[in-house]
Amino acid sequence: MALACVETRASCGVDAPPVTVEVHLSNGLPAFSLVGLPEASVKEAKERVRSALINAGFEFPMRRITVNLAPADLPKQGGRYDLPIAIGILAASKQIPPKSIEQHEFVGELALSGHVRYCQGILPVIVAASQANNRLILPIDNRADAELVGFNKVLFATHLQSIAAYLHGQSELPSIDLGLEWITPTSNTSDASNCLSEVIGQQHAKQALEIAAAGNHNLLMLGPPGTGKTMLASRMMQLLPPLNYEEALEVASIHSVAGHDMQPQQFYQRPFRSPHHTSSAVSLVGGGAMPKPGEISLAHRGVLFLDEVAEFPRKVLDCLREPMETGEVSISRAAAKLNFLCRFQLVAAMNPSPCGDVNNARASNEQIIRYLSKLSGPFLDRFDLTIDVPKLPLGALNSSGTHAETSATVAQRVHAAREIQLSRSGTLNSDLSGKQLKDEARFSAADLLFLEESVSRLGLSVRSYHRLQRVARTIADLQQEQDVSRSHIAQALGYRAVDRLLTSLNQY
């Protein structure tokens, strides 16, 4: 029986489920049938494979060829199935030994000349193949992806002839270098051109930025134009520690699926995404006909910065509410339902009024309230800290500023606070559950009653009550204190600038 089965992998979000390419040659009029829920790009593989085999010097069987991509209910798209289909035809026609393709997986697009071309979104395939411990043959242009994973059973091919020679046992295919020097996590605080000390004044905002970085809290900065909000947000990355290997591989897989190549030097760097306020809901959350990750997933394990957040459409911002709570987003389409991780830290900046300054007489209280109403209450509830970034006092611009703390100094305190949190609860304070806050956060009953009364007077929600506890716990960790005191809670209550602004506007 002229039948061959070749293993490959599909693309399903950040997963790479196995796909078996079954090739059957039978008698009858010459034909080439491709089944198994292929998209248009996969159906076009018939012509590419035919030309590639002929131009590479192989015989294209003049028989009835049936190719099945199993499982049949999994959508297949892209040119990654060209190589396994061609290998299956060669194995079924006995041009290569059928036994030689066992324990092998093949992924690659073919040129008409028989050369193997680069494929997008290969990183999840390499991770899945390493877990299955199978040999994986990839295009040579995907070498950088394989070096990120470091799987030594990955082989690289440039042409169909070299693959056939390998399967015949006549030659070897190149793999990743055995003496490859692996990149190590490095801190970002050495970048002197983007240091926190360059921000003039704004000590209150700098302290809030430090608290946000230490506890992975969401931060909203409120202030007139030109007070340094964007400058402060860009310095956040200097305070955060590098990713560990598992986290870096998660981030790299998401970027690979989205079609963004990641350099080895960027492997351990946390992503910083800053979409424009004209972005649509699909570009932020993800989606499309064939769902791709959005900005919130590309910011996974990093920072999503929304500048001029009040200019974003309200419906777009409200799409972020559920992913901010769950840490993942589910994209449902008729063809498939995909889940993308999106554990990001949200940092946003906005003006307090439509004319820029709340003290400017050009805008009435009603106009300011209407402007602030672009942000829904539940969306504002997701911010742990909301701070004022006021105009600088007279003479501040000409001050020496030699005593300003550098990013490296602040980052040391941030890293120490994060280590305390991880050793105590196994997670950062922003992810503490209600039970963990009760059992491990070390609040006294009197202080919790004080906080509850304060939340009631301010008209805040139960979610804000728990968020204030997390912020107070982070402040205590930065000060190396085991118990949370009343002063820590009072400081956390001081980071509620939006609530104070709305209260003052409603009094008139």
Secondary structure, DSSP 8 states (H G I E B T S, - for coil): -EEEEEEEE--BTTB--EEEEEEEEESSS-EEEEESSB-HHHHTHHHHHHHHHHHTT-----SEEEEEEESTTS-B-SSTTHHHHHHHHHHHTTSS-GGGGTTEEE--EE-TTSBEE--SS-HHHHHHHHHHT-EEEEEGGGHHHHHHHT-TTEEEESBHHHHHHHHTTS----BS-TT--------STT-GGG-GGGS-S-HHHHHHHHHHHHHT--EEEE--TTSSHHHHHHTHHHHS----HHHHHHHHHHHHHTT----GGGTTS--EE---TT--HHHHHEETTTTEE-HHHHTTTSEEEETTGGGS-HHHHHTTHHHHHHSEEEEE-SS-EEEEE---EEEEEE-SSTTS-TT-TTS-HHHHHHHHTTS-HHHHTT-SEEEE-----TTGGGS--TT---HHHHHHHHHHHHHHHHHHHSS-GGG--HHHHHHHS---HHHHHHHHHHHHHHT--HHHHHHHHHHHHHHHHHTT-SS--HHHHHHHHT-BHHHHHHHHHHT-
